[in-house]
Each structure stands twice: as C-alpha cells, then as structure tokens.
Amino acid sequence: MKLIADSGSTKTTWQIVSEDGDPMLCQTAGINPFFQQSSEIVKTLETEFDLDKKQISSVFFYGAGVANEQKRQELRVALEQFFHTDRISIESDLMAAAHSLCQNQEGIVAIMGTGSNSCYYNGKSILANVSPLGYILGDEGSGAVLGRKLISDMLKNQFEQRLIKLFFETYQVTPAEILENVYRKSFPNRYLAQYTRFLSAHIHETAFQYLVFTSFKEFFLRNIDQYPEAQEMPVHFTGSIAWHFRDILKEAAAASGFKTGKIVADPMPGLVAYHSQINTLV
C-alpha cells in the first residue's frame, strides 16, 4: 500500500491509499529536517503515528525543508528507519501543491498556510520559483506574517482600543509572554500563525480586512508578478489561510491584475488522485 504524507510547519497529514480505496488517515506534528534531526523525526513518528505500517510498501513524502540535499537525506534516513522500506520519494510541499492542484497540467500554484510559496509548474517539473525567504524576509500573505503584523500593530497601539482590549481578553497573554514566544522559543512562525484565528473571527472589522488585503496584495506583487505565465492563466491556491480568507484573496488578486483558480484547504485529496495513477509508483 502507498502512504502519502503532506507535511507543513504545523502538522503532517498521513494517508494510506489501499487497493480497496478505503482511506486511512492520521496526523502528527509538522516534520521539517531544516529544524529537526533524524532522531527527533523518528521520535515524533514513534510517539504520534498510529496507523498500521506493516503493509506500507511505498512512502511519498511532501514537506518543507527538503530543498537542501543534505536535509533530504537526513529525512530519508528517518523515514527508512521508521517504515522499514527504501521505496521512498521525497518532494517539497510546493510540489505537493503542484501535483494536487494541477495533476499533469501546467499552472501557477501557490501555498498560503503558516508560510507561503509559489511556482510555475509545467505539468512535470517546477520551472520557476520565487524564493519565499521565510516569515522575517518574505512569506507574504502567510499565517506567520499575518500574525506578526497583527501582534506588532496590537503592541504598538495601531488599532482602536476596543480591538486591543478584545484581543487581550481573548488570549489572556501579556506582551512579555508574546516576546518570549517570538524571540526565545522554538517555532515562532507557528506561534504567530495561531493568531490568524482572531483575524478570521473578527474579519468584519475594517482594520483587519485591510491588514489581510494588503498582505495578500504584497504576495501577488512580490511573487506572482514575477511569473510571465500568470498574465494568461489563473493562480491556484492551497492552504488554510487561502481557504479561510478566500474572499479577500480573490479581491486582492483582482486588484493586482490576476485571476484565482482552485482554492482548496488541503492538498491531500488531489495528491491521492495524482498517486492513483500508475506512473507515480516509486
């Protein structure tokens, strides 16, 4: 049986695709070899992976942090050790989006979740990619950047006092605790991204609509505008931020001169369809 893994910064979704088509899923913490050693990845799997791995013959892993060949090999070592198979394919989360959204057709593809990324995919390979640069230098429109902007504006009193009061009543967190989590603890991108729930819950507020809209415009102008093909074809999206803020995303695309295509929360259904094809066997 085939096992497909879609790993983001926050969580990894694992799905076994059996011959009878009956899906079996589980979730673990996000796996990223850029931040984790092989031993840490194995420990995460031993603790959180709860599917029967005895019948798994092939593993198709898609995730962040695998562009570097050294990191890819570290991840391969961990997966081979845990699943006891060398039939393992490791691709980027961006390729997951391309396979899911476009299958074997060309297209402009974007991820908008905890982080953001984009590419031009020709139906087989990623031919162009504007480096996302992470949530400090880039990742425009991502959950981490939306959270960073929200927190920054809260702490610098850029919103109405009623909104600032509502925020701190909702989260019961102090400015000192926020700074501790952002500057001293692990995975500050995950920490910041969690505050997009507050934006979503109160998106009727003009100030929050503007924050999200301008962040999305930055994404289009700093990333999508660099793909000549985007002038002729729509941009397809996957990711929780794209899905939950899809109405504003469409408005920002139109304001930036682009069209949106598919917008899905989860790439897994498309990945299952892609790997149901014979030519995707490891």
C-alpha positions in Angstrom: 0.0 0.0 0.0 1.0 3.6 -0.6 1.5 6.1 2.2 1.2 9.8 1.3 2.5 12.5 3.7 1.7 16.2 3.4 3.9 18.0 6.0 3.6 21.7 6.8 5.1 23.8 9.5 2.4 22.9 12.0 1.2 19.4 11.2 1.7 16.4 9.0 -1.2 14.5 7.5 -0.6 10.9 6.6 -2.9 8.9 4.4 -2.7 5.3 3.4 -4.1 4.6 -0.1 -5.2 0.9 -0.1 -6.3 -1.1 -3.1 -9.9 -1.1 -2.0 -9.8 2.7 -1.9 -10.7 2.9 1.8 -8.7 5.9 3.2 -6.8 5.6 6.5 -5.5 8.9 8.0 -3.7 10.2 10.9 -1.9 13.4 11.9 1.4 14.1 13.6 3.3 17.3 14.4 5.0 19.0 11.4 8.2 17.4 10.2 10.9 19.7 8.9 14.5 18.4 8.6 15.7 22.0 8.5 14.7 22.3 12.2 14.8 18.6 13.3 17.5 15.9 13.3 16.7 12.4 12.1 16.5 11.1 15.7 13.9 13.8 16.5 11.8 12.9 13.5 11.8 9.2 14.4 10.8 10.1 17.9 7.9 12.1 16.6 6.7 9.2 14.5 7.1 6.7 17.2 5.0 8.8 19.5 2.3 10.1 17.2 2.0 7.9 14.1 -0.9 5.5 14.8 -1.6 3.7 11.5 -0.6 0.1 10.8 2.7 0.4 9.0 3.3 -3.3 8.3 1.6 -3.2 4.9 3.1 0.0 3.7 5.3 -0.6 0.6 5.9 2.9 -0.7 6.1 6.3 1.0 5.5 9.6 -0.8 6.6 12.4 1.5 6.0 16.0 0.7 7.2 18.7 3.0 9.1 21.9 3.8 12.8 22.0 4.4 13.7 19.3 1.8 15.2 21.5 -0.9 18.7 21.1 0.6 20.0 17.6 -0.5 21.7 17.1 2.9 18.4 17.7 4.7 16.6 15.5 2.2 18.9 12.6 3.1 18.5 13.2 6.8 14.8 12.9 6.3 15.2 9.8 4.2 17.2 8.1 6.9 14.5 8.8 9.5 11.7 7.5 7.2 13.6 4.3 6.2 14.3 3.6 9.8 10.7 4.0 10.9 8.9 2.4 8.0 11.5 -0.2 7.1 11.3 0.4 3.3 13.7 2.1 0.9 10.8 2.8 -1.6 10.6 6.4 -0.5 10.0 9.6 -2.6 10.7 12.9 -1.0 9.4 16.1 -2.6 8.8 19.7 -1.5 5.5 20.9 -0.2 5.4 23.1 -3.3 5.5 20.0 -5.5 2.7 18.6 -3.4 0.6 21.7 -4.2 1.5 21.4 -7.9 0.6 17.7 -8.1 -2.6 18.3 -6.1 -3.9 21.3 -7.9 -2.6 20.7 -11.5 -2.1 17.0 -11.7 -0.2 16.7 -15.1 -1.3 20.1 -16.5 0.7 23.3 -16.4 -0.2 26.1 -13.9 0.7 28.7 -11.4 0.5 27.3 -8.0 0.7 28.8 -4.5 0.7 27.7 -0.9 -0.7 30.0 1.7 -0.6 28.4 5.2 1.7 29.0 8.1 4.2 30.0 5.4 3.7 31.0 1.7 5.3 29.9 -1.5 4.6 29.8 -5.3 5.8 28.4 -8.6 5.2 27.9 -12.3 4.7 24.2 -12.9 4.8 22.8 -16.5 2.9 19.6 -15.7 6.0 17.6 -14.8 8.5 19.9 -13.1 8.7 23.2 -11.3 10.4 25.6 -13.8 10.3 28.8 -11.8 10.1 29.6 -8.1 10.4 33.0 -6.3 12.1 32.2 -3.1 9.7 32.7 -0.2 12.5 33.7 2.2 10.7 32.8 5.4 8.4 34.9 7.6 11.0 37.5 8.5 12.2 38.4 5.0 9.2 37.1 3.0 6.3 34.7 3.2 4.0 37.5 2.3 0.3 36.7 3.0 1.2 33.7 5.2 -0.3 32.9 8.6 3.0 33.7 10.3 3.2 37.1 8.6 -0.4 38.0 9.2 0.1 37.0 12.8 3.3 39.1 13.0 1.6 42.1 11.6 -1.4 41.7 13.9 0.8 41.3 17.0 3.0 44.2 16.0 0.1 46.5 15.5 -1.5 45.4 18.8 1.6 46.1 20.8 2.2 49.4 19.1 -1.4 50.6 19.6 -2.2 50.9 15.9 -5.7 49.6 16.4 -8.7 51.1 18.2 -8.5 50.5 21.9 -11.7 48.3 21.8 -9.9 45.9 19.5 -6.8 45.8 21.5 -8.9 45.1 24.6 -10.8 42.4 22.8 -7.5 40.7 21.7 -6.0 40.6 25.2 -9.3 39.5 26.7 -9.5 36.7 24.2 -5.9 35.3 24.7 -5.1 36.3 28.3 -1.4 36.8 27.3 1.0 39.6 28.3 3.3 41.5 25.9 6.2 39.9 27.8 4.9 36.4 27.1 4.4 37.2 23.4 8.0 38.4 23.1 9.3 35.3 24.9 7.5 33.1 22.5 8.6 35.0 19.4 12.3 35.6 20.3 13.3 32.8 22.6 11.1 29.7 22.0 11.0 27.2 19.1 8.9 27.6 16.0 7.9 31.3 16.4 6.3 31.1 13.0 3.7 28.6 14.4 3.2 30.8 17.4 2.5 33.8 15.3 0.2 32.0 12.8 -2.2 30.9 15.6 -3.4 34.5 15.9 -4.9 34.3 12.4 -7.9 32.7 14.2 -8.5 36.1 15.8 -8.4 37.8 12.4 -10.8 35.3 11.0 -13.2 35.5 13.8 -13.3 39.4 13.6 -12.7 39.8 9.8 -15.8 42.1 9.7 -13.6 44.8 11.3 -12.3 47.2 8.6 -8.9 47.3 10.1 -8.4 43.6 9.9 -9.8 43.4 6.4 -7.2 46.0 5.4 -4.4 44.1 7.1 -5.2 40.9 5.3 -6.0 42.6 1.9 -2.7 44.5 1.9 -0.7 41.4 2.9 -2.3 39.4 0.0 -1.5 42.2 -2.4 2.1 42.1 -1.3 2.1 38.4 -2.1 0.9 38.9 -5.6 3.1 41.9 -6.4 6.3 40.4 -4.8 5.8 36.8 -6.0 3.2 36.1 -8.7 4.0 39.2 -10.7 7.4 37.6 -11.5 5.8 34.7 -13.5 5.0 35.9 -17.0 2.6 32.9 -17.4 0.4 34.4 -14.6 -0.7 37.1 -17.0 -2.6 34.4 -19.0 -3.5 31.7 -16.5 -5.2 31.7 -13.1 -3.3 31.2 -9.8 -4.3 28.0 -7.9 -4.1 28.0 -4.1 -3.9 25.5 -1.3 -3.5 26.1 2.5 -5.6 27.1 5.5 -5.0 30.9 5.0 -6.0 30.9 1.4 -9.1 28.9 2.2 -10.4 30.8 5.3 -9.7 34.2 3.7 -10.6 33.2 0.1 -13.0 36.1 -0.5 -10.3 38.7 0.4 -7.8 36.7 -1.6 -9.9 36.9 -4.7 -10.3 40.7 -4.2 -6.5 41.2 -3.7 -5.9 39.1 -6.9 -8.2 41.2 -8.9 -6.8 44.4 -7.5 -3.3 43.2 -8.5 -4.3 42.2 -12.0 -4.5 38.4 -11.6 -7.2 35.7 -11.6 -7.7 33.0 -9.0 -8.4 29.4 -9.9 -8.8 26.5 -7.5 -8.7 27.4 -3.8 -8.5 24.3 -1.5 -7.8 24.0 2.2 -6.0 20.6 1.9 -3.9 19.2 -0.9 -4.4 15.6 0.2 -7.4 14.7 -2.0 -5.6 15.9 -5.1 -2.5 14.0 -4.0 -4.5 10.8 -3.6 -5.8 11.3 -7.1 -2.4 12.0 -8.5 -0.8 8.9 -6.9 -3.6 6.7 -8.0 -2.0 6.9 -11.5 0.3 4.1 -12.4 3.2 6.4 -13.4 3.7 7.7 -9.8 5.0 4.4 -8.4 8.3 4.7 -6.6 
